[in-house]
Amino acid sequence: MSRTVYVNGAYLPEEEATVSIFDRGFLMADAVYEVTSVLDGKLIDFAGHAARLARSLGELEMAAPVTDADLLTIHRELVARNEVVDGMVYLQITRGNPGDRDFAYPAASVPGTVVLFTQAKPGLADNPQAKVGMKVVTVEDQRWGRRDIKTVQLLFPSMAKMMAKAAHVDDAWLVTEGMVNEGTSNNAYIVKGGRIITRHLGHEILHGITRAAVLRFAREAQMEVEERAFSVEEAKGADEAFITSASAFVMPVVEVDGVALGSGKPGPVAARLREIYLEEVRKTAI
Ligand code: PDD
């Protein structure tokens, strides 16, 4: 059965969905996106994703072509029409199709392109990887300087993912001058002496919606949180590590550049945070 997707006001079978070759998302990567997870048919932290989308659009002086209320309706409609129980909704907004290629932004009268589709991931919250953990390698971060804007310029993260694959590990941590920024598509954390350490917010990393929730839950559970940059060397000497993202939630990291962390098994802080996160976000899912 083909998926129903959404393009500019229409719900269509995926085979019939098209976007112009002149669309700035295609020609210039002039587009922003969000990925919202779905558990038990409900959206996780939709308000957080809608708020970050508005911020990304604002930073790029792009008008929002749809209201938050319409976005919520479209998300829910796609989840229902595709009978998604566990999975994700991908949303992308581009600066639209000005009818030709030009570096300058088109007039504000050119409407943005809005595309949404679902990805079913049965058993998303029971990912067996949470039991064994992930292995990562570190690579020099060669992305642009505004990683806080969630744009579709994902070529370097894709290259880094391929470097991880070539090294027979699960992901790459992106590093600047020996300090870890984040993973290819997730935020990175280490735990040392019970303290949770993750890079402070800025232009260098994406301001993860899962990160914000996990740090809030950690503080509420009286865990100590330090928002500061940490080095690759510090990571290798950590008791444990983990990553967060809308699709992985909290996922333990057990190895950095071939060095096993702690016992080499997922640590208790990551396991506890995963449990708390899943429990809490299910309560506010809509
Ligand atoms: N990626 N950092 C980067 C570079 C990311 O691409 C992502 C999300 C995150 C985590 O953000 P959040 O917790 O809001 O998902 C951090 C999504 C899942 C993706 O590209 O598929």
Residues whose N, C-alpha, C, O or C-beta is under 5 A from the ligand:
A	BS01	PDD	V35 E182 G183 T184 S185 N186 N187 L206 H207 G208 I209 T210 R211 T244 S245 A246 S247
